Amino acid sequence: MLKAMFFLASLSIDYPLRSPDEPLLRARMQDCQLQGGNAFYDVQLPYAVLNLKQGVGRLVRDVNDSGVIIICDN
């Protein structure tokens, strides 16, 4: 395992959203909408936040580690 001092920056070209064409995700989004929820905020966003947290966790593994997270989108 590489120490964080060798991995100083993480670059995300886009938000880590899952494809709505995935059958399981599509079913969860449809169920959410049928129950009156917002499929983006209730289904897609939690996945994106989890993926972002995992990416940050790869960058910062220790209290002494530091790094830069850059998220780019249109």
C-alpha positions in Angstrom: 0.0 0.0 0.0 1.3 3.4 -0.9 1.5 6.1 1.7 -0.6 9.2 1.1 2.5 11.3 0.7 2.9 9.7 -2.8 -0.8 10.4 -3.7 -1.3 14.2 -3.2 -4.3 14.9 -5.4 -7.5 13.3 -6.7 -9.2 14.6 -9.8 -12.8 13.8 -10.6 -13.9 14.7 -14.1 -17.6 14.4 -13.4 -19.9 13.7 -10.5 -19.8 9.9 -9.7 -23.4 9.3 -10.7 -24.5 5.8 -11.7 -26.1 5.2 -15.1 -29.9 5.3 -14.9 -29.8 2.5 -17.5 -28.7 0.0 -14.8 -31.8 -2.2 -14.2 -31.6 -2.3 -10.4 -31.0 1.5 -10.2 -33.8 2.2 -12.6 -36.2 0.0 -10.5 -35.1 1.8 -7.3 -35.6 5.2 -8.9 -39.1 4.2 -10.2 -40.1 2.9 -6.8 -38.9 6.1 -5.2 -41.0 8.2 -7.6 -44.1 6.0 -7.0 -43.7 6.7 -3.3 -43.6 10.4 -3.9 -39.9 10.8 -3.5 -37.3 12.5 -5.6 -35.2 9.9 -7.5 -32.2 12.1 -7.8 -32.0 13.3 -4.2 -33.2 10.0 -2.6 -31.4 7.4 -4.8 -28.7 8.9 -7.1 -27.2 11.5 -4.7 -26.5 9.0 -1.8 -24.6 6.8 -4.3 -22.6 9.8 -5.5 -21.8 10.9 -1.9 -20.6 7.4 -1.0 -18.3 7.2 -4.1 -16.9 10.7 -3.3 -16.3 9.7 0.3 -14.5 6.5 -0.8 -12.3 8.6 -3.2 -11.4 11.0 -0.4 -10.7 8.0 1.8 -8.1 6.8 -0.7 -6.5 10.2 -0.6 -6.6 10.8 3.1 -6.0 7.6 5.1 -4.4 9.1 8.3 -4.9 12.1 10.5 -1.4 13.3 9.3 -2.3 13.0 5.6 -3.5 15.9 3.5 -4.5 16.3 -0.1 -6.5 18.2 -2.7 -9.9 17.1 -4.1 -10.8 18.7 -7.4 -14.3 18.1 -8.9 -15.0 19.4 -12.4 -18.3 19.5 -14.2 -20.0 21.6 -16.9 
